Protein backbone atom coordinates (compact mmCIF):
# COMPACT_ATOMS: atom_id res chain seq x y z
CA UNK A 1 0.00 0.00 0.00
CA UNK A 2 1.43 3.36 -0.99
CA UNK A 3 0.20 6.32 1.04
CA UNK A 4 1.83 9.69 0.53
CA UNK A 5 1.32 13.18 1.87
CA UNK A 6 -0.16 15.48 -0.71
CA UNK A 7 1.75 18.55 -1.81
CA UNK A 8 -0.72 20.76 0.04
CA UNK A 9 -0.20 18.85 3.30
CA UNK A 10 3.57 19.21 2.96
CA UNK A 11 3.24 22.95 2.33
CA UNK A 12 1.03 23.36 5.38
CA UNK A 13 3.60 21.49 7.46
CA UNK A 14 6.47 23.59 6.09
CA UNK A 15 4.55 26.79 6.75
CA UNK A 16 3.83 25.70 10.32
CA UNK A 17 7.50 24.94 10.95
CA UNK A 18 8.60 28.21 9.31
CA UNK A 19 6.15 30.17 11.45
CA UNK A 20 6.88 28.39 14.73
CA UNK A 21 10.67 28.23 14.39
CA UNK A 22 11.57 31.29 12.34
CA UNK A 23 8.61 33.67 12.70
CA UNK A 24 8.08 33.57 8.92
CA UNK A 25 4.46 34.19 8.00
CA UNK A 26 4.63 33.44 4.26
CA UNK A 27 7.17 32.10 1.83
CA UNK A 28 7.47 31.21 -1.82
CA UNK A 29 8.62 27.93 -3.31
CA UNK A 30 9.73 29.67 -6.49
CA UNK A 31 13.40 29.56 -5.52
CA UNK A 32 13.64 33.36 -5.56
CA UNK A 33 15.12 35.22 -2.65
CA UNK A 34 12.56 36.50 -0.13
CA UNK A 35 11.57 40.17 -0.16
CA UNK A 36 13.13 40.67 3.27
CA UNK A 37 16.00 38.66 4.70
CA UNK A 38 15.23 36.43 7.64
CA UNK A 39 17.78 36.25 10.41
CA UNK A 40 17.69 33.02 12.37
CA UNK A 41 19.78 31.63 15.17
CA UNK A 42 21.23 28.14 15.34
CA UNK A 43 18.69 27.13 18.00
CA UNK A 44 15.84 27.94 15.61
CA UNK A 45 17.40 25.80 12.89
CA UNK A 46 17.82 22.92 15.33
CA UNK A 47 14.19 23.30 16.46
CA UNK A 48 12.99 23.31 12.82
CA UNK A 49 15.00 20.20 11.99
CA UNK A 50 13.74 18.44 15.11
CA UNK A 51 10.15 19.35 14.18
CA UNK A 52 10.58 18.00 10.67
CA UNK A 53 12.18 14.82 12.04
CA UNK A 54 9.35 14.34 14.54
CA UNK A 55 6.75 14.79 11.82
CA UNK A 56 8.60 12.20 9.71
CA UNK A 57 8.57 9.75 12.61
CA UNK A 58 4.85 10.22 13.13
CA UNK A 59 4.13 9.82 9.42
CA UNK A 60 6.30 6.69 9.27
CA UNK A 61 4.55 5.22 12.30
CA UNK A 62 1.13 5.85 10.75
CA UNK A 63 2.19 4.39 7.39
CA UNK A 64 3.59 1.33 9.15
CA UNK A 65 0.29 0.79 10.99
CA UNK A 66 -1.67 1.14 7.74
CA UNK A 67 0.67 -1.31 6.02
CA UNK A 68 0.43 -3.79 8.92
CA UNK A 69 -3.39 -3.63 8.93
CA UNK A 70 -3.44 -4.14 5.16
CA UNK A 71 -1.10 -7.15 5.48
CA UNK A 72 -3.30 -8.73 8.18
CA UNK A 73 -6.37 -8.25 5.98
CA UNK A 74 -4.62 -9.84 2.98
CA UNK A 75 -3.41 -12.76 5.10
CA UNK A 76 -6.92 -13.38 6.47
CA UNK A 77 -8.40 -13.22 2.98
CA UNK A 78 -5.77 -15.64 1.70
CA UNK A 79 -6.28 -18.04 4.65
CA UNK A 80 -10.07 -17.98 4.22
CA UNK A 81 -9.71 -18.68 0.51
CA UNK A 82 -7.31 -21.57 1.16
CA UNK A 83 -9.65 -22.97 3.84
CA UNK A 84 -12.60 -22.79 1.42
CA UNK A 85 -10.58 -24.61 -1.28
CA UNK A 86 -9.71 -27.45 1.11
CA UNK A 87 -13.37 -28.00 2.01
CA UNK A 88 -14.67 -27.68 -1.54
N, C-alpha and C positions, 0 to 999 in steps of 0.2 A: 504494500500500500504506500503510495507516495503522496504525502500531505506537505504542502509548502505554504509559507506565509505569502500573502499577496503583496504586491508592490506598495499598495496603500497602507497596509499594516506595518510594513517596514518603515515607511516614511513617518507614520505616526510615532513609532517607537524612537526613531532617530530624532524627531522633533522634541519628544519628551526628554530624552537624554540631553540634547542641546540646551533645552530650557533649564532643566534641573541642575546641570553641571556647569554650564557656561553662561547662563543668563541670556541666551540667544533666543529671541522670539520667533524669528523667521529665517529661513535660509533657502538658497537656490541650489539645485543639483546640476546646474548648467556647466559647472567647472569654472565659472568666472569668479574673480575676486569679489568679496562682499563690498557693499557700499562703504561700510565703516569697519575698520579693523577691530578684531576682538582680542583682547588681552586675557590670557588665561594663565593660571598658575599650575604647577606640576600636580598639586593635589586634585585640582579639578579634572585634569587628564586622567589621573589614576581612578578617580570616582566614575568618570564616564566609561573607562575601559571595564571596570568592575561591574557597572550596570549592564553593559552589553554582554559581558560574560555570563552574568546571572540570568539574563533573559535567554541566552542561548542554552543554558542548563535547563531552564524551565521548559523551553520549547522541545529540547531533546527528550526530556522526561515524558512530556505529553505524547510525543510521536512514538516513543517506545511503548507506552501503554496502549496506544491505538493499534500499533503493530502486533503487540502481544494478544490483544483481544481478537484481532482479525485472525491470527494464527490459531487460537483456540477454536474459533468458529469454524475455520476450514478443517481442522482436525476432527471436530465433532461431526461435521457433514461427511467427511471421508469415512469415519468409523461407522456412521449410521448406514451409509451406502454399502460398505463392505459387509456389515451385519445382515442387511436386507438380501444381498447376493448369496450369502451362505444359506439362508433359510428359503430361498426361492426354489 
